[in-house]
Amino acid sequence: MLYLKQRRILQVFLVFGKSGWIGGLIGQLLKERGLKFEYANARLEDRTEVIADLERVSNFLTHLSSLLPGEM
């Protein structure tokens, strides 16, 4: 159990979609649980900026976003 608590302190979640409904809810949920997170600066269409955000903030990825047809 101690290991999990220590691991949580080290994890930083990177949340895409800060202006969207789901991204906002995920950020709110993480904040309520006391977990460290940052909203991404990049748009998903810009792979170079996405990579830069990942390198800056996080060392793992859980992808919960999507692009609608015609958005790419």
C-alpha positions as CSV (number, residue, x, y, z in Angstrom):
1,M,0.0,0.0,0.0
2,L,2.8,2.4,0.8
3,Y,4.3,1.7,-2.6
4,L,1.1,2.8,-4.3
5,K,0.9,6.0,-2.3
6,Q,4.5,6.8,-3.2
7,R,3.9,6.1,-6.8
8,R,0.9,8.4,-7.0
9,I,3.0,11.3,-5.8
10,L,5.4,10.7,-8.7
11,Q,2.7,10.4,-11.4
12,V,1.6,13.4,-13.3
13,F,-1.4,12.9,-15.6
14,L,-1.4,14.8,-18.9
15,V,-5.0,15.7,-19.9
16,F,-5.9,16.7,-23.4
17,G,-9.1,18.5,-24.2
18,K,-9.1,21.1,-21.4
19,S,-11.8,23.2,-23.1
20,G,-14.0,20.1,-23.8
21,W,-16.6,18.5,-21.6
22,I,-14.8,15.2,-21.0
23,G,-11.3,16.8,-20.5
24,G,-12.8,19.2,-18.0
25,L,-14.5,16.4,-16.1
26,I,-11.3,14.3,-16.0
27,G,-9.3,17.3,-14.7
28,Q,-12.0,17.9,-12.0
29,L,-11.9,14.3,-11.0
30,L,-8.1,14.2,-10.7
31,K,-8.2,17.4,-8.7
32,E,-10.8,16.1,-6.3
33,R,-8.7,13.0,-5.7
34,G,-5.6,15.0,-5.0
35,L,-3.7,13.7,-8.0
36,K,-1.2,15.8,-9.9
37,F,-2.1,16.7,-13.5
38,E,-1.6,19.2,-16.2
39,Y,-3.6,20.1,-19.2
40,A,-1.8,19.6,-22.5
41,N,-0.9,22.7,-24.6
42,A,-1.0,20.8,-27.9
43,R,-3.8,20.0,-30.1
44,L,-4.0,16.3,-31.1
45,E,-3.5,17.1,-34.7
46,D,0.0,18.4,-34.1
47,R,2.1,15.4,-33.4
48,T,5.3,17.4,-32.7
49,E,3.6,19.4,-30.0
50,V,1.9,16.3,-28.5
51,I,5.3,14.6,-28.2
52,A,6.7,17.8,-26.6
53,D,3.9,17.8,-24.0
54,L,4.5,14.1,-23.2
55,E,8.2,14.6,-22.7
56,R,7.6,17.6,-20.5
57,V,4.9,16.2,-18.3
58,S,4.4,12.4,-18.4
59,N,6.2,9.2,-18.8
60,F,3.2,7.1,-19.6
61,L,0.0,7.6,-21.6
62,T,-3.6,6.7,-21.3
63,H,-5.4,7.8,-24.4
64,L,-9.0,8.9,-23.7
65,S,-9.5,11.3,-26.6
66,S,-10.7,11.0,-30.1
67,L,-11.0,13.0,-33.3
68,L,-14.2,13.2,-35.2
69,P,-14.2,12.4,-39.0
70,G,-13.0,15.5,-40.9
71,E,-10.9,16.9,-37.9
72,M,-7.6,15.5,-39.0
